[in-house]
């Protein structure tokens, strides 16, 4: 009975994410298109579009754009972890530098670990099309958070200075909503202004 309940819950989350994707596509004037699914279970967007979907057990979100404006998007939503969970996973999620840096910010430990987890998930989603492999949490590092303007910078050290769309430095934004962190990474197409 418990397994059936988990399967139905996962199916409901998937459907809510797909509904959010349809609404996001309508918002950019691409109505009546479906988002497919790849072998890796990643969304396959209609031609000329790009997007990212995320959901928690109670909220589904999506961002989409036309490819002329963005070459990559990554969004993630995470419920703020309990202190016990944050204590259990912080060494997997955060580097020593990140732990020291986040101690200087206003976020408490649960918020900091959740934020870092979510930001790295958003980054992974955004860059998967360029680097189609699993990157563990140690592959990237948050180097700056602007709490006043809700922006952050995250780097992938081995890409720094390489000829990639962002030279290894990614800019993101975030918000806290309903006891969740939502993080977003947008990589603009060449010629588009950064917002």
C-alpha positions as CSV (number, residue, x, y, z in Angstrom):
1,X,0.0,0.0,0.0
2,X,2.8,2.4,0.9
3,X,4.6,1.8,-2.5
4,X,1.4,2.5,-4.4
5,X,1.0,5.7,-2.5
6,X,4.5,6.7,-3.3
7,X,4.0,5.9,-7.0
8,X,0.8,8.0,-7.1
9,X,2.5,10.9,-5.3
10,X,5.4,10.8,-7.8
11,X,3.0,10.6,-10.8
12,X,1.0,13.6,-9.4
13,X,4.3,15.6,-9.0
14,X,5.3,14.7,-12.6
15,X,1.9,15.8,-14.0
16,X,2.0,19.0,-12.0
17,X,5.4,19.8,-13.4
18,X,4.2,19.1,-17.0
19,X,1.1,21.3,-16.4
20,X,3.5,24.1,-15.2
21,X,5.5,23.6,-18.3
22,X,2.5,24.0,-20.6
23,X,1.6,27.2,-18.8
24,X,5.1,28.5,-19.1
25,X,5.1,27.7,-22.8
26,X,1.8,29.6,-23.2
27,X,3.4,32.5,-21.5
28,X,6.0,32.7,-24.2
29,X,3.4,32.3,-27.0
30,X,4.0,28.6,-27.6
31,X,0.6,27.1,-26.9
32,X,-0.6,23.6,-27.4
33,X,2.9,22.0,-27.3
34,X,3.9,19.1,-25.2
35,X,7.2,18.7,-23.3
36,X,8.6,15.2,-24.0
37,X,11.0,13.1,-21.9
38,X,14.5,11.8,-22.8
39,X,16.0,8.5,-21.9
40,X,17.7,10.3,-19.0
41,X,14.2,11.4,-17.9
42,X,15.1,15.1,-18.7
43,X,12.4,17.3,-20.3
44,X,12.5,17.5,-24.1
45,X,11.3,21.0,-25.1
46,X,9.5,21.9,-28.3
47,X,11.8,23.1,-31.1
48,X,13.0,26.6,-30.6
49,X,12.3,26.6,-26.9
50,X,14.2,25.8,-23.7
51,X,13.0,25.3,-20.1
52,X,13.4,23.8,-16.7
53,X,10.9,22.1,-14.4
54,X,11.1,21.5,-10.7
55,X,8.7,20.3,-8.0
56,X,8.5,19.6,-4.3
57,X,5.7,17.5,-2.8
58,X,3.4,20.5,-2.9
59,X,4.6,23.0,-5.5
60,X,5.5,22.7,-9.2
61,X,7.4,25.4,-11.0
62,X,8.7,25.9,-14.5
63,X,10.6,28.5,-16.5
64,X,10.8,28.6,-20.3
65,X,12.1,30.8,-23.0
66,X,12.8,30.9,-26.7
67,X,16.3,29.8,-27.6
68,X,17.1,33.1,-29.2
69,X,17.1,34.6,-25.7
70,X,18.6,31.9,-23.6
71,X,20.8,28.9,-24.3
72,X,20.2,27.3,-21.0
73,X,17.8,27.5,-18.0
74,X,17.9,25.7,-14.7
75,X,15.3,26.0,-11.9
76,X,15.0,24.2,-8.6
77,X,12.6,24.3,-5.6
78,X,13.5,22.7,-2.3
79,X,11.7,22.7,1.0
80,X,14.0,24.1,3.7
81,X,15.6,21.2,5.4
82,X,15.2,20.4,9.1
83,X,18.3,21.1,11.2
84,X,18.9,17.3,11.6
85,X,18.8,16.7,7.8
86,X,21.0,19.8,7.2
87,X,23.6,18.5,9.7
88,X,23.5,15.1,8.0
89,X,24.1,16.3,4.5
90,X,26.1,19.6,4.8
91,X,29.4,17.9,4.2
92,X,28.1,16.3,1.0
93,X,26.6,19.5,-0.3
94,X,28.9,22.3,0.8
95,X,32.7,22.7,0.5
96,X,34.8,24.0,3.4
97,X,35.0,27.4,1.7
98,X,31.2,27.5,1.3
99,X,30.6,26.6,4.9
100,X,33.0,29.4,6.0
101,X,31.4,31.9,3.6
102,X,27.8,31.1,4.6
103,X,28.7,31.6,8.2
104,X,29.1,35.3,7.3
105,X,25.5,35.5,5.9
106,X,22.2,35.9,7.6
107,X,20.9,32.4,6.6
108,X,20.8,29.8,9.4
109,X,22.3,26.4,8.8
110,X,19.2,24.8,7.5
111,X,18.6,27.6,5.1
112,X,22.2,27.7,3.9
113,X,22.4,24.0,3.2
114,X,19.1,24.0,1.4
115,X,20.1,27.1,-0.6
116,X,23.4,25.6,-1.7
117,X,21.7,22.3,-2.6
118,X,19.1,24.1,-4.7
119,X,21.5,26.4,-6.4
120,X,23.7,23.4,-7.4
121,X,20.7,21.5,-8.7
122,X,19.7,24.5,-10.8
123,X,23.2,24.7,-12.2
124,X,23.2,21.0,-13.0
125,X,19.9,21.3,-14.9
126,X,21.1,24.3,-16.8
127,X,24.4,22.8,-18.0
128,X,23.4,19.2,-18.5
129,X,22.9,19.8,-22.3
130,X,26.6,20.9,-22.4
131,X,28.0,18.5,-19.9
132,X,25.7,15.4,-20.1
133,X,27.1,13.7,-17.0
134,X,26.4,13.6,-13.4
135,X,28.3,16.3,-11.4
136,X,28.5,15.8,-7.7
137,X,28.1,18.7,-5.4
138,X,31.9,19.2,-5.1
139,X,32.1,20.1,-8.8
140,X,30.7,23.6,-8.2
141,X,31.1,26.2,-5.5
142,X,29.0,29.3,-4.6
143,X,31.5,32.2,-4.3
144,X,29.1,35.1,-3.7
145,X,25.6,35.7,-2.4
146,X,24.0,39.1,-2.6
147,X,21.3,38.8,0.0
148,X,19.9,42.2,-0.6
149,X,19.2,41.6,-4.3
150,X,18.7,37.8,-4.1
151,X,21.5,37.0,-6.6
152,X,24.4,34.6,-6.4
153,X,27.5,33.5,-8.3
154,X,28.5,29.9,-8.6
155,X,31.6,28.5,-10.4
156,X,32.7,25.2,-11.8
157,X,36.5,25.5,-11.1
158,X,37.6,23.2,-13.9
159,X,35.7,25.3,-16.4
160,X,37.2,28.6,-15.3
161,X,38.8,30.4,-18.2
162,X,37.7,27.7,-20.7
163,X,35.8,28.5,-23.8
164,X,32.3,27.8,-22.5
165,X,29.2,30.0,-22.7
166,X,30.0,31.5,-19.3
167,X,33.7,30.7,-18.8
168,X,32.8,28.7,-15.8
169,X,31.1,31.4,-13.8
170,X,27.3,31.3,-13.5
171,X,24.9,33.9,-12.2
172,X,21.7,33.0,-10.5
173,X,18.8,34.4,-8.5
174,X,16.7,33.1,-5.7
175,X,13.7,33.6,-3.5
176,X,12.2,32.1,-0.4
177,X,8.6,31.1,-0.9
178,X,6.3,29.1,1.5
179,X,9.2,27.6,3.5
180,X,11.1,26.7,0.2
181,X,14.1,28.0,-1.7
182,X,13.6,28.6,-5.4
183,X,16.9,29.1,-7.3
184,X,17.3,30.0,-11.0
185,X,20.2,30.0,-13.4
186,X,19.7,31.6,-16.8
187,X,22.4,31.6,-19.5
188,X,21.6,34.3,-22.1
189,X,22.2,33.8,-25.8
190,X,25.0,35.9,-27.3
191,X,23.9,39.4,-27.8
192,X,21.2,39.3,-25.1
193,X,21.6,41.6,-22.1
194,X,22.0,40.0,-18.7
195,X,19.1,40.6,-16.3
